[in-house]
Amino acid sequence: MAFLNTVMSFLGEVVSVTPSVAAPDKMWHLLILNVFDFIADYGWRIVVFTVLLKLILSPLDFFQRYKLNKNQKITERLKPTMEKIQKQYGGDKQAFSQKQMELNRKEGYSYFSSCLPMIVTMVVFITLWLSMNTVAQYMTLKQYTTLYDEYNIAYEQAVDDTSADTAVKVGQDVVFKMYFDGIDQDFVTELKQKYNLSDDFTLKNTDKVQASFLWIDNIWAPDVPWGNRAILSWESFETAINKYKGADRNGLSSEQISACLNKNTYNTVMHKLLNDKSVNRTNGYLILPILVVLLSVASQLVSTMQQKKAGQVNAKGGMATSMKVMMFVMPVMMAVFAIQYASIFTLYMVVNSATTLFFNFTFTAIIKAADKHKRNKNYGISTGSPRTISYKQSPIIHYVKGANPDAGKRESEIIARDYDKNAGGDAPAAQKKKSKREKTTYTTTVVRGGRPDPNELMNYDHSSRDKKKK
């Protein structure tokens, strides 16, 4: 207490420290802290920010899926040729690889175009990791200085009405209430009654300082059940603000730093929060780190299978070995990030991995549907439901040149031609005249329920037409 009294007498009056703390001002910092500040909860702010960022980068993901799909088609088409080349140069791996690359290059196979989205993703990941780490340092310091300022305001007013020890308790009660609930006039009234404070004792209405998310009590600390608790000890606090405790980074003067950033002052201001075991419990339960690892493994498996189908990874060989190593290294690296850094970054990794998998399956399904439509169109049948008796709803079916001209006709049109042209029958007059010149008898059968048999549709005699050409 003597130390605090000395500091207050040195400053002469209470000077707020928090407004002097310099916020980071790079692109990611501004987006998280300012652009998305309409979302008060920082956890949900990161969720919305990550999803929107993924939507913006989704064209690159679609481009990657498209290139992998194109490479897969080229690989399947060249498979017989590759097998012949492998037999021919089986003993010379270098010659085989050279011939393989030459053939792939002629066919338009792309080795590096599908890697571009991965490079962009890694750049975004690394820069966001650094930026979110800085944001966590800044918010941890700002959270403490906000409590420090309110403590000093309460202490300076209470010390005039009570003893110094009681004034300390008043300040600590204010810090405790402000951290979890914020301050309102009802709390100020209760505080006056509890400590017999004068009517002049006033505090501004403020929002709560705690930044929690679902089960995580402090989103600026890791989601782990060991080490750092929700309320950081002085040693953990020093580590958490890292470089932000320097005057060149936080913008505070040397007097402000010496006044608030020291162990004695910190433990006094945060005393009630640090020693109340009912609120200062473990910060998390490893839920986010576990999700990060599981999603990382799933992403690696999906990516490996797609690259194998596209021919970018052989079943055996150095590339396959490298992929197996990456399937182990990447989840481990993600786990290290998750347990060592703030939950805000771990939450980003979880949401980013989940949306990546969703877009992966969505884009793959879209590309497959487009390929199926293109194949059906090229083979002669576009799209549509199976042919039924109700010809008003029957699909338009296109057939290759030379097919049965009766294919796709309405039932009434086909039945009108189902007769012996030599005999005339009940056919229209124009058809009866035409039957005198034609001596071909044929009967067309309507296929009910399901598509017609292509063999039957192609079974049409064009001899009369050929004779005319001769």
C-alpha positions as CSV (number, residue, x, y, z in Angstrom):
1,M,0.0,0.0,0.0
2,A,2.9,2.3,0.7
3,F,4.0,1.8,-2.8
4,L,0.6,2.7,-4.3
5,N,0.4,5.9,-2.1
6,T,3.8,6.9,-3.3
7,V,2.7,6.5,-6.9
8,M,-0.5,8.5,-6.4
9,S,1.3,11.3,-4.7
10,F,3.9,11.4,-7.5
11,L,1.3,11.6,-10.1
12,G,-0.7,14.2,-8.2
13,E,-4.0,13.0,-9.6
14,V,-5.4,9.9,-11.1
15,V,-4.4,9.7,-14.8
16,S,-6.0,7.1,-17.0
17,V,-3.5,4.7,-18.5
18,T,-5.8,2.7,-20.9
19,P,-6.4,5.5,-23.5
20,S,-2.6,5.8,-23.9
21,V,-2.2,2.1,-24.9
22,A,-1.4,2.0,-28.6
23,A,-3.5,-0.4,-30.6
24,P,-1.8,-2.4,-33.4
25,D,-2.5,-0.8,-36.8
26,K,-1.8,-3.4,-39.5
27,M,-4.4,-4.7,-41.9
28,W,-5.5,-7.8,-39.9
29,H,-5.4,-5.8,-36.7
30,L,-7.8,-3.2,-38.1
31,L,-10.1,-5.8,-39.5
32,I,-10.5,-7.7,-36.2
33,L,-10.5,-4.7,-33.8
34,N,-12.3,-2.0,-35.8
35,V,-14.1,-3.3,-38.9
36,F,-15.9,-6.1,-37.0
37,D,-16.4,-4.2,-33.8
38,F,-20.1,-4.3,-34.3
39,I,-19.9,-7.8,-32.9
40,A,-19.1,-7.3,-29.2
41,D,-18.2,-10.9,-28.4
42,Y,-14.7,-11.5,-29.7
43,G,-15.2,-15.2,-30.1
44,W,-18.1,-14.8,-32.5
45,R,-16.3,-11.9,-34.1
46,I,-13.5,-14.3,-35.1
47,V,-16.0,-16.9,-36.3
48,V,-17.7,-14.4,-38.6
49,F,-14.4,-12.9,-39.7
50,T,-13.0,-16.4,-40.6
51,V,-16.1,-17.5,-42.6
52,L,-16.2,-14.2,-44.6
53,L,-12.5,-14.5,-45.3
54,K,-13.0,-18.0,-46.5
55,L,-15.8,-16.9,-48.8
56,I,-13.5,-14.3,-50.3
57,L,-10.8,-16.9,-50.9
58,S,-13.2,-19.5,-52.1
59,P,-12.5,-18.9,-55.9
60,L,-8.9,-20.0,-55.3
61,D,-10.2,-23.2,-53.6
62,F,-12.6,-23.8,-56.5
63,F,-9.7,-23.2,-59.0
64,Q,-7.6,-25.8,-57.1
65,R,-10.4,-28.4,-57.2
66,Y,-10.9,-27.7,-60.9
67,K,-7.2,-28.2,-61.7
68,L,-7.0,-31.4,-59.7
69,N,-10.1,-32.7,-61.5
70,K,-8.6,-31.8,-64.9
71,N,-5.3,-33.5,-63.9
72,Q,-7.2,-36.6,-62.8
73,K,-8.9,-36.9,-66.3
74,I,-5.6,-36.5,-68.1
75,T,-4.0,-39.1,-65.8
76,E,-6.9,-41.6,-66.5
77,R,-6.7,-41.0,-70.2
78,L,-2.9,-41.4,-70.4
79,K,-2.8,-44.5,-68.1
80,P,-2.4,-47.1,-70.9
81,T,0.3,-45.0,-72.5
82,M,2.1,-44.5,-69.2
83,E,2.0,-48.3,-68.5
84,K,3.7,-48.9,-71.9
85,I,6.3,-46.2,-71.2
86,Q,6.9,-47.7,-67.7
87,K,7.5,-51.1,-69.3
88,Q,9.9,-49.6,-71.8
89,Y,11.9,-47.6,-69.3
90,G,11.2,-49.6,-66.2
91,G,14.9,-49.9,-65.3
92,D,15.7,-46.2,-65.9
93,K,13.6,-44.1,-63.5
94,Q,15.1,-40.8,-64.8
95,A,14.2,-41.5,-68.4
96,F,10.8,-42.7,-67.4
97,S,10.2,-39.5,-65.4
98,Q,11.4,-37.4,-68.3
99,K,9.1,-39.1,-70.8
100,Q,6.2,-38.8,-68.3
101,M,6.7,-35.1,-67.9
102,E,7.0,-34.6,-71.6
103,L,3.7,-36.5,-72.3
104,N,1.9,-34.7,-69.5
105,R,3.1,-31.3,-70.7
106,K,1.8,-32.0,-74.2
107,E,-1.6,-33.0,-72.8
108,G,-1.9,-29.9,-70.7
109,Y,-1.2,-31.5,-67.3
110,S,-0.6,-28.8,-64.6
111,Y,1.9,-29.5,-61.8
112,F,2.0,-26.1,-60.2
113,S,-1.3,-24.3,-60.9
114,S,-3.1,-26.3,-58.2
115,C,-0.4,-25.3,-55.7
116,L,-1.1,-21.6,-56.0
117,P,-4.1,-21.6,-53.6
118,M,-2.0,-23.6,-51.1
119,I,0.7,-20.9,-51.2
120,V,-1.9,-18.1,-50.7
121,T,-3.5,-20.1,-47.8
122,M,-0.1,-20.5,-46.1
123,V,0.7,-16.8,-46.4
124,V,-2.7,-15.9,-44.9
125,F,-2.2,-18.4,-42.2
126,I,1.2,-17.2,-41.1
127,T,0.3,-13.5,-41.3
128,L,-2.9,-14.1,-39.3
129,W,-1.1,-16.1,-36.7
130,L,1.3,-13.2,-36.1
131,S,-1.4,-10.6,-36.2
132,M,-3.8,-12.5,-33.8
133,N,-0.9,-13.1,-31.4
134,T,-0.3,-9.3,-31.4
135,V,-4.0,-8.7,-30.9
136,A,-4.0,-11.1,-27.9
137,Q,-1.1,-9.3,-26.4
138,Y,-2.7,-5.9,-26.9
139,M,-6.1,-7.0,-25.5
140,T,-4.5,-8.7,-22.4
141,L,-2.7,-5.4,-21.6
142,K,-5.7,-3.3,-22.3
143,Q,-7.9,-5.5,-20.2
144,Y,-5.5,-5.1,-17.2
145,T,-5.0,-1.3,-17.6
146,T,-8.8,-0.8,-17.8
147,L,-9.1,-2.6,-14.4
148,Y,-6.1,-0.7,-13.1
149,D,-7.7,2.7,-14.0
150,E,-11.0,1.8,-12.4
151,Y,-9.2,0.5,-9.3
152,N,-7.4,3.9,-8.9
153,I,-10.6,5.9,-9.4
154,A,-12.4,3.9,-6.7
155,Y,-9.4,3.9,-4.3
156,E,-8.8,7.7,-4.5
157,Q,-12.4,8.4,-3.6
158,A,-12.7,5.8,-0.9
159,V,-9.5,6.7,0.9
160,D,-11.0,10.1,1.8
161,D,-13.8,8.4,3.7
162,T,-12.2,5.2,5.1
163,S,-8.8,3.8,5.9
164,A,-6.2,2.9,3.2
165,D,-6.8,-0.8,3.8
166,T,-10.6,-0.4,3.3
167,A,-10.0,1.7,0.2
168,V,-7.9,-1.1,-1.2
169,K,-10.8,-3.5,-0.6
170,V,-13.2,-1.1,-2.3
171,G,-11.0,-1.0,-5.3
172,Q,-10.7,-4.7,-5.5
173,D,-14.5,-5.2,-5.2
174,V,-14.9,-2.7,-8.1
175,V,-12.3,-4.7,-10.2
176,F,-14.1,-8.0,-9.5
177,K,-17.5,-6.7,-10.4
178,M,-16.2,-4.9,-13.5
179,Y,-14.4,-8.0,-14.8
180,F,-17.4,-10.3,-14.8
181,D,-20.5,-8.1,-15.0
182,G,-19.6,-4.4,-15.5
183,I,-20.6,-1.6,-13.3
184,D,-24.0,0.0,-12.8
185,Q,-25.6,2.3,-10.3
186,D,-27.1,-0.5,-8.3
187,F,-23.6,-1.8,-7.6
188,V,-22.4,1.7,-6.6
189,T,-25.3,2.0,-4.1
190,E,-24.5,-1.4,-2.6
191,L,-20.8,-0.4,-2.3
192,K,-21.6,2.8,-0.5
193,Q,-23.8,0.9,2.0
194,K,-21.2,-1.8,2.5
195,Y,-18.3,0.5,3.3
196,N,-20.1,3.6,4.5
197,L,-18.9,5.7,1.7
198,S,-20.0,9.3,1.1
199,D,-22.7,10.2,-1.4
200,D,-20.0,11.8,-3.5
201,F,-18.6,8.4,-4.3
202,T,-19.3,7.8,-8.1
203,L,-18.3,5.4,-10.8
204,K,-19.1,5.4,-14.5
205,N,-21.3,2.7,-15.9
206,T,-19.0,0.3,-17.8
207,D,-19.4,-3.0,-19.6
208,K,-17.7,-6.1,-18.4
209,V,-14.0,-6.6,-19.2
210,Q,-14.0,-10.4,-19.4
211,A,-13.7,-11.8,-22.9
212,S,-15.1,-15.4,-22.7
213,F,-16.4,-17.7,-25.4
214,L,-18.6,-20.7,-24.7
215,W,-16.6,-22.9,-22.2
216,I,-13.5,-20.7,-22.4
217,D,-13.3,-18.1,-19.6
218,N,-10.5,-16.0,-21.2
219,I,-10.2,-16.1,-24.9
220,W,-6.8,-14.3,-24.8
221,A,-5.3,-17.4,-23.0
222,P,-4.9,-21.0,-24.4
223,D,-7.8,-23.5,-24.1
224,V,-5.9,-25.9,-21.8
225,P,-6.6,-27.3,-18.3
226,W,-3.1,-26.8,-17.0
227,G,-0.7,-23.9,-16.4
228,N,-2.4,-20.5,-17.1
229,R,-5.8,-20.1,-15.4
230,A,-8.5,-17.8,-16.6
231,I,-7.1,-15.0,-14.4
232,L,-3.4,-14.7,-15.3
233,S,-0.8,-14.6,-12.6
234,W,1.9,-11.9,-12.8
235,E,4.4,-14.3,-14.4
236,S,1.8,-15.5,-17.0
237,F,0.7,-12.0,-17.6
238,E,4.2,-10.9,-18.4
239,T,4.6,-13.8,-20.8
240,A,1.2,-13.1,-22.4
241,I,1.8,-9.4,-23.2
242,N,5.3,-10.3,-24.4
243,K,6.8,-7.5,-26.4
244,Y,3.8,-5.3,-25.7
245,K,5.2,-4.4,-22.3
246,G,7.9,-2.2,-24.0
247,A,7.3,1.5,-24.4
248,D,8.2,1.3,-28.1
249,R,5.2,-1.0,-28.7
250,N,2.5,-0.1,-26.1
251,G,2.8,3.7,-26.4
252,L,2.9,4.3,-22.6
253,S,5.3,6.6,-21.0
254,S,8.1,5.4,-18.7
255,E,6.2,6.8,-15.7
256,Q,3.0,4.9,-16.7
257,I,4.9,1.7,-17.2
258,S,6.6,1.9,-13.8
259,A,3.3,2.7,-12.1
260,C,1.2,-0.1,-13.5
261,L,3.4,-2.8,-15.0
262,N,5.1,-4.2,-11.9
263,K,4.4,-7.2,-9.8
264,N,3.3,-5.5,-6.6
265,T,0.7,-3.3,-8.3
266,Y,-0.6,-6.1,-10.5
267,N,-1.1,-8.4,-7.5
268,T,-2.9,-5.7,-5.5
269,V,-5.3,-4.7,-8.3
270,M,-6.0,-8.3,-9.3
271,H,-5.9,-9.8,-5.7
272,K,-9.6,-10.7,-5.4
273,L,-9.8,-12.2,-8.9
274,L,-6.6,-14.2,-8.4
275,N,-7.6,-15.6,-5.0
276,D,-11.2,-16.5,-5.6
277,K,-11.0,-20.1,-6.6
278,S,-14.7,-20.3,-7.6
279,V,-14.0,-18.0,-10.5
280,N,-10.3,-18.4,-11.2
281,R,-10.6,-21.9,-12.5
282,T,-9.0,-23.7,-15.5
283,N,-9.4,-21.7,-18.7
284,G,-10.4,-24.6,-21.0
285,Y,-10.6,-28.4,-21.5
286,L,-8.5,-28.9,-24.7
287,I,-11.7,-29.0,-26.8
288,L,-10.4,-26.6,-29.5
289,P,-6.9,-28.2,-29.7
290,I,-8.5,-31.6,-30.2
291,L,-10.8,-30.3,-32.9
292,V,-7.8,-28.7,-34.6
293,V,-6.0,-32.0,-34.7
294,L,-9.0,-34.0,-36.0
295,L,-9.8,-31.5,-38.7
296,S,-6.2,-31.3,-39.7
297,V,-6.0,-35.1,-40.1
298,A,-9.3,-35.1,-42.1
299,S,-8.0,-32.3,-44.4
300,Q,-4.7,-34.2,-45.0
301,L,-6.6,-37.4,-45.9
302,V,-8.9,-35.7,-48.3
303,S,-6.1,-33.8,-50.0
304,T,-3.9,-36.9,-50.3
305,M,-6.8,-38.9,-51.9
306,Q,-7.5,-36.1,-54.4
307,Q,-3.9,-35.8,-55.3
308,K,-3.5,-39.5,-55.8
309,K,-6.5,-39.6,-58.1
310,A,-5.1,-36.6,-60.0
311,G,-1.8,-38.4,-60.5
312,Q,0.2,-35.9,-58.5
313,V,1.2,-38.6,-55.9
314,N,2.3,-42.1,-56.8
315,A,1.2,-45.0,-54.7
316,K,4.9,-45.6,-54.0
317,G,7.9,-43.4,-54.1
318,G,9.4,-40.3,-52.6
319,M,6.3,-38.1,-53.0
320,A,4.1,-40.7,-51.3
321,T,6.5,-40.9,-48.4
322,S,6.6,-37.1,-48.1
323,M,2.8,-37.0,-48.0
324,K,2.8,-39.6,-45.2
325,V,5.2,-37.5,-43.3
326,M,3.1,-34.4,-43.8
327,M,0.0,-36.3,-42.5
328,F,1.9,-36.7,-39.2
329,V,3.7,-33.4,-39.1
330,M,0.8,-31.0,-39.9
331,P,-1.5,-32.2,-37.1
332,V,1.3,-32.1,-34.6
333,M,2.3,-28.6,-35.7
334,M,-1.4,-27.5,-35.4
335,A,-1.6,-29.0,-31.9
336,V,1.5,-27.0,-30.8
337,F,0.0,-23.8,-32.0
338,A,-3.3,-24.6,-30.3
339,I,-1.9,-25.3,-26.8
340,Q,0.7,-22.5,-26.8
341,Y,-1.1,-19.5,-28.2
342,A,-4.3,-17.7,-27.4
343,S,-7.7,-19.4,-27.9
344,I,-8.6,-16.7,-30.4
345,F,-6.1,-18.2,-32.9
346,T,-7.1,-21.8,-32.1
347,L,-10.7,-20.8,-32.8
348,Y,-9.7,-19.4,-36.2
349,M,-7.9,-22.6,-37.1
350,V,-11.0,-24.7,-36.2
351,V,-13.5,-22.6,-38.2
352,N,-11.1,-22.3,-41.1
353,S,-10.5,-26.0,-41.3
354,A,-14.2,-26.8,-41.0
355,T,-15.1,-24.3,-43.8
356,T,-12.3,-25.6,-45.9
357,L,-13.6,-29.2,-45.7
358,F,-17.2,-27.9,-46.5
359,F,-16.0,-26.0,-49.6
360,N,-13.9,-28.9,-50.6
361,F,-16.8,-31.4,-50.7
362,T,-19.1,-28.7,-52.2
363,F,-16.8,-27.8,-55.1
364,T,-16.0,-31.4,-55.8
365,A,-19.7,-32.2,-56.0
366,I,-20.3,-29.3,-58.3
367,I,-17.4,-30.3,-60.6
368,K,-18.6,-33.9,-60.7
369,A,-22.2,-32.8,-61.6
370,A,-20.9,-30.6,-64.4
371,D,-18.7,-33.5,-65.7
372,K,-21.7,-35.9,-65.6
373,H,-23.9,-33.4,-67.5
374,K,-21.2,-32.9,-70.1
375,R,-20.7,-36.7,-70.6
376,N,-24.4,-37.3,-71.0
377,K,-24.6,-34.5,-73.6
378,N,-21.7,-35.8,-75.5
379,Y,-23.1,-39.4,-75.5
380,G,-26.3,-38.2,-77.0
381,I,-28.7,-38.1,-74.0
382,S,-28.7,-34.7,-72.3
383,T,-30.8,-34.8,-69.1
384,G,-34.3,-35.5,-68.0
385,S,-36.4,-38.0,-66.1
386,P,-37.0,-41.5,-67.6
387,R,-39.5,-41.6,-70.5
388,T,-43.0,-42.4,-69.3
389,I,-46.4,-42.9,-70.9
390,S,-47.3,-39.2,-70.3
391,Y,-45.6,-37.8,-73.4
392,K,-46.5,-34.3,-72.5
393,Q,-44.0,-34.5,-69.7
394,S,-41.5,-36.6,-71.5
395,P,-37.9,-35.3,-71.8
396,I,-36.3,-34.1,-75.0
397,I,-33.8,-36.8,-75.9
398,H,-31.2,-36.1,-78.5
399,Y,-29.6,-39.1,-80.4
400,V,-26.5,-39.3,-82.5
401,K,-26.8,-39.0,-86.3
402,G,-28.2,-42.1,-88.0
403,A,-30.4,-43.2,-85.1
404,N,-34.0,-44.4,-85.5
405,P,-36.0,-41.3,-86.7
406,D,-38.9,-42.5,-84.5
407,A,-36.9,-42.1,-81.4
408,G,-38.3,-39.4,-79.1
409,K,-41.6,-39.2,-81.1
410,R,-44.9,-38.9,-79.4
411,E,-46.9,-42.1,-79.1
412,S,-49.7,-40.7,-81.4
413,E,-47.2,-39.9,-84.1
414,I,-45.7,-43.4,-84.0
415,I,-49.0,-45.2,-84.0
416,A,-50.0,-43.2,-87.1
417,R,-47.2,-44.9,-89.0
418,D,-47.7,-48.4,-87.6
419,Y,-49.2,-50.0,-90.7
420,D,-48.3,-51.8,-93.8
421,K,-47.5,-49.1,-96.4
422,N,-48.3,-51.5,-99.3
423,A,-51.8,-52.0,-98.0
424,G,-52.5,-48.4,-97.1
425,G,-54.5,-49.1,-94.0
426,D,-55.9,-46.3,-92.0
427,A,-53.0,-44.0,-92.8
428,P,-53.6,-40.4,-93.9
429,A,-54.0,-39.8,-97.7
430,A,-50.6,-38.3,-98.1
431,Q,-49.1,-41.4,-96.5
432,K,-51.2,-43.7,-98.8
433,K,-49.9,-42.0,-101.9
434,K,-46.4,-42.3,-100.6
435,S,-46.9,-46.0,-99.8
436,K,-47.3,-46.8,-103.5
437,R,-43.7,-45.8,-104.1
438,E,-42.3,-47.5,-100.9
439,K,-42.3,-51.2,-100.5
440,T,-40.8,-51.3,-97.1
441,T,-43.0,-52.6,-94.2
442,Y,-42.0,-51.8,-90.7
443,T,-43.5,-51.5,-87.3
444,T,-42.4,-49.2,-84.6
445,T,-43.0,-50.3,-81.0
446,V,-43.5,-47.7,-78.2
447,V,-41.4,-48.5,-75.2
448,R,-43.3,-47.8,-72.1
449,G,-41.8,-47.1,-68.7
450,G,-38.1,-46.2,-68.7
451,R,-35.7,-45.1,-71.4
452,P,-35.8,-46.9,-74.8
453,D,-33.2,-49.5,-75.5
454,P,-30.4,-47.8,-77.5
455,N,-29.9,-51.0,-79.6
456,E,-33.6,-51.0,-80.7
457,L,-33.4,-47.3,-81.4
458,M,-30.4,-47.8,-83.7
459,N,-32.1,-50.8,-85.4
460,Y,-33.5,-48.9,-88.4
461,D,-33.2,-49.8,-92.1
462,H,-31.7,-47.0,-94.2
463,S,-31.5,-49.1,-97.4
464,S,-34.2,-47.1,-99.1
465,R,-32.4,-43.9,-98.5
466,D,-29.1,-45.4,-99.6
467,K,-30.7,-46.6,-102.9
468,K,-31.9,-43.2,-103.6
469,K,-28.5,-41.7,-103.2
470,K,-27.1,-44.3,-105.7
